[in-house]
Amino acid sequence: MPTVVLMDVSLSMTRPVSLDGIEEFQRKNLAVHGLNMLFEHMASNYRLEFTALMAFSSLWELLVPFTRDYNALQEALSNLEDYDKTCLELALQGVSSVVQQEWGNGCPCQVVLVTDGSLGIGKGSLRHSLQTLKHRGDDKKFPLPYPFPTKMFILCVANAEELQMTDAMENLEELLRLSGGDGQIFTVDGPLCMKSVQAMFGMLIDRAYSPFHAVLHCGNLSSDVQVFPRPEPVVVDEEVEPIPRAVSTDLEIVGFIEIADISSPPVISRHLVLPIAVNKEVDEVGTGTTDELEEEPSASQMAGKSPNFCVLLHGSLKVEGMVALVQLGPEWFGMLYSQADSKKKSNLMMSLFEPGSDPLPWLGKISHLGPVSEAAENPYGEDDSKSPFPLQPQVKRSYAQNVTVWIKASGLQTDVQKILRNARKLPDKTQTFYKELNRLRKAALAFGFWELLKGVAELLERECTMLPDSAHPDAAFQLSHAAHQLKLASSGDSQYAAFDHNIVPMHTDFSS
Amino acid sequence: MKMFSVAHKTVFVVDHCPYMAESSRQQVECDVLTKSRAQGVIPLAPVSKSLWTCAVECSMEYCRILFDVYPKDKLVNYIVSDSEFHILNTWRREDQSTHELMSALAAVGPPNPREDPECCSILHGLVAAVEALCKITELQHEKRTALMDTAERVANRGRIICLTNAKSDTHVRMLEDCIQETISEQNKLAAGSDRLMAIQQCDLVLVHIYPQGEETLVSDRPKKEISPLLTSEVHSVRAGRHLASKLNILVQQHFDLASTTITNIPMKPTLNVCEQEEQHANTSANYDVELLHHRDAHIEFFKSGDLHMAGTSTRENGVKETMTLKWCTPRTNSIELHYCTGAYRISPTDVNSRPSSCLTNFLLNGRSVLLEQPRKSGSKVISHMLSSHGGEIFLHVLNSNRSTLEDPPSISEGCGGRVTDYRITDFGEFMRDNRLTPVAEASHDPSGKLPVERAKAQLERYTRYWPMIISQTTIFNMQAVVPLANLIVKEALTEEDLLTCQKTIYNLVDMERKNDPLPISTVGSRGKGPKRDEQYRIMWNELETLVKTHAGATDRHQRVLECIIACRSKPPEEEERKKRGRKREEREDRTEKNGSKEAEDKSWQESERLKGLLEKEDQESEVIKDSPDSPEPLNKKPRLISEDVQPPERAKGPATLLSMWTNRITVANSRKHQEFFGRASSVNSKFELYQHLKEENGMDAHENGKATR
């Protein structure tokens, strides 16, 4: 989930903060300090996150486009300049276009807005934007909610009391609500100082940037893994199940399926599954001392040399062209597979299915998938020539069962012509003739379209009179028999108009 | 869409009163004469559908689309109303099919025009519809049971679609009032019942149908709230195709559907989309097919506001939009795992038209088609895929945006990435053994475990002892162990299985007796690996470890373990005995310096020392070069020439082509000349020269056939 850091560089950010009279800081310095801490954390624990840095005042500027180079981000932070007033709406607009340009509109994004809570005055201020929300044309819509799923984190270099003195807090809460509500407003606890700002950013890190560690199990084989990006909790049905479901930290493989059988299933998200060394798990927040940095390569080299289940699993999934079905929680499943990128680097990936007992109709209920060994006969065949998948639905869909639809005149005409065409080829086409005739009869009875039955009966009688001399004598018998039966059905007489009744070919001496 | 939105329950109430037997006055020419037969034949007079027929076939089309797209839990209850109401089906899942409904409709038949209009009313049906909405569905019941104390989260909403011929706007208002009244009555009733649920929301969609060429007596009215429980909207529509397109729009609105038109479908014979049946088989035309599906398949376009670009078009009636996607060649193959963000069932709008059925048959035969999104820039973006899974066609949405997971560290750079001897093939085999298969819900396991739990239990059993790398294991590198290894993981063993396991063990004992080489890995250990004895010890230990993890399962598993313990204890003893025997001989030959007490000690020390020595030696080499302390090898006796050239122990190992060739040549050559005396009587290809000198000195020339210094 990419992150956009939106940094307020308006003049109000330069307001001085006195720290026990020792040193004077600007709020900006505190914010930069906090962001540096965030970037350092990400560099060591959340390296794969793409982050962009934007600065805004009355205008906005993309300082660093999406990158994993956290040095570049920190560098840009150290070169921030001060500008004029705050105009949030334009900046939010900017975020929208920057994100969509890079990732399209389906990719969930996190927006980290760092400000001091003074949100501008007059036109362009957040208050003004929110007040005029409902009186806007289509061309000047407020940028929120974004088309992409958004997590909005608002970090105020100000304490809650300060914000509540004005309507700033209210406005920010409204902003959060507009963004979709998934996010949080953080304020400084207590007086402004390095420590309290650090604590605030620490809360953001815990909330959104702590790596997701889990254990991948396959029976007694297991591996510690990091799942990246963090799998987000999912709300299945806001009414029936309003509590979001979270992915368990124990990922249990339940079995394996061929790629062709799972066949490009829809997924709600994709994640890298990276094996981690257990002893490394302790340093959650990178303290970043030089000693540790020197030790790390040797530790990771060690880890590289001891066998890891993920690597084995990945290798075999890749070679065999299979996926592993993995349970993420109660009635929630996903799949593990090998994914190669354009550079032929390959990785273990996990995709999450929609929570529920049967996310993929062609597999059926996942809880009802059992081991092959239980089947009396191997459903894959002795030579892997068969497969128990896909599951066939109990009822065929309309397009798979030759339904009769006469909404367009052409549909009706085609069906009548089909009967006549076969009528002319009697007795060779006796079977097809009666099959088509019965199909038409059934539909006409269901639709209460008795007039059609009479009409077709007349047509058949006419065909009978027009039979050439060379025609087989059986043809005339069958035609008049069919016409008679249709007429009987059109009378509505329950004996002849039963839906499940079929007109059967007349038994003649010619038909043997 | 919420699970229990109004879309969960739809009641169709269709008017079956005498006036519905009236003609729609839309005529259908069903006797289309071909030119060649046209002469002298009076064509059949065109037929026309009654209002009833129009209503029924359009409602069936609504249901057809609904059941195609939502085969489960979007339910329809069909009611027909004349002098009384006739409920044609129930909410039960097995009643939800057009075939069931058609059969029931056939039994009802068209309205009887001679029935007394005074006794007939749509009201009977509407009251029955409200009652039906109060009835609990299977899904509602299941969820209420599952949620227990939060059962109130299961809502009861529904929609009534009434197809009728109303007399006036006042008549419509009267119907609305009546429904409102019935809802409050029924809700009171439902409060005291377990099988009924109070209605929380009801949407009434009243469709007034009138014949072509007549003026409507009822005016259209958009959705309005009659009460907090009831909303109502009125559509006044002419029978025939107007009614059909109205219901088509309604089904899309009611179930969040959207339309996609697939363009450029090649109906060339080469592509096999259509059989070569067209009259002009040589001309290849491109066809369009319109499909309906959940509108989330278009979510990207909706969000980006691109819906009004080149790809979309608005229909003549201005209500419905369709998104155009282009058929794309080349096709995709099934073993490719696309990143797919959604898959939605489709239903063709014009199901039995030729292009539609060609496309659907093509897909039902198991082929997939990629679809391209037209873009202003002209760049090619593949955004969707049509594919069938088990007789159902799905529109897959493919991700066409940049991935946030690009350029990840390769798995070979991470933990365990440097290890090169993973048992990839064996694990592949393991995965095949642990593939899943659907198990019928009916087949109940005595343990009461769900199939998926049994699958997990099997994985647990199969992995109790599963070394991940080749150099960590001996037994899994041995073909001879396979039968046992495959059987021991089973939950229960048959008598036959037990026998196979025992045979495997005996076979191993046999191998040991014959001193067959084992595939012990030398990776990691310095030198040339452990000695044969030690190899077997390692192998037996490992086998015992494997079987021990399963021994507790059943009696037969235990017996396999017992068999191993029994068998492996013998050979080491034998070896020991042999060794001691040899020692004794040796000692006898030497001077009796050592006491018998020390003998055992020494033999132990020697064997330890031997092990150390052996680790430095080739594991294939059985011949111990003359070290003074080493016990005499059994086979160190003077031999015949040919045997010496080809030592038997080497023959056990796989013979190389070179050795075979050399042997052949040597044997051939040996026939051509008389062997030197020295070589012929040599020991280990050594022959002491000037033996006569020693003899003259009166010393022993030989000790155990070995030359001494």
Interface residues (C-beta under 8 A of the other chain):
Chain A: M1 P2 L48 F50 Q100 E102 W103 G104 N105 G106 C107 P147 F148 C218 G219 N220 L221 S223 F228 P229 D237 E238 E239 V240 E241 P242 E252 I253 V254 G255 F256 I257 E258 I259 A260 I262 S263 S264 P265 P266 V267 I268 R270 H271 L272 L274 P275 I276 A277 S300 Q301 A303 G304 K305 S306 P307 N308 F309 C310 V311 L312 L313 H314 G315 S316 L317 V319 E320 G321 M322 V323 A324 L325 Q327 Y337 Q339 D341 K343 K345 S346 N347 L348 M349 S351 P361 W362 L363 G364 K365 I366 S367 H368 L369 G370 P371 V372 S373 E374 A375 P379 Y380 D384 P388 F389 P390 L391 Q392 P393 V395 K396 R397 S398 Y399 A400 N402 V403 T404 V405 W406 I407 K408 A409 S410 G411 L412 Q413 T414 V416 Q417 K442 A443 L445 A446 F447 G448 F449 W450 E451 L452 G455 V456 E458 L459 R462 M466 G492 A497 A498 F499 D500
Chain B: K2 M3 F4 V28 E29 C30 D31 V32 V41 L44 A45 V47 S48 K49 S50 W52 T53 V56 E57 C58 M60 E61 R64 I65 F67 D68 P71 S97 T98 L101 M102 S103 L105 A106 A107 V108 G109 P110 P111 K143 L147 R153 V154 A155 R241 A244 I299 E300 K303 S304 S334 I335 E336 L337 H338 Y339 C340 T341 G342 A343 R345 S347 P348 D350 V351 N352 S353 S356 S357 T360 L364 M385 S387 H389 G390 G391 E392 I393 H396 V397 N399 S400 N401 R402 S403 T404 L405 E406 D407 P408 P409 S410 I411 S412 E413 G414 C415 G416 G417 R418 V419 Y422 R423 I424 T425 F427 G428 F430 M431 R432 D433 N434 R435 L436 T437 P438 V439 A440 E441 L450 P451 V452 R454 A455 K456 Q458 L459 E460 R461 Y462 T463 R464 W466 M468 I469 Q472 K490
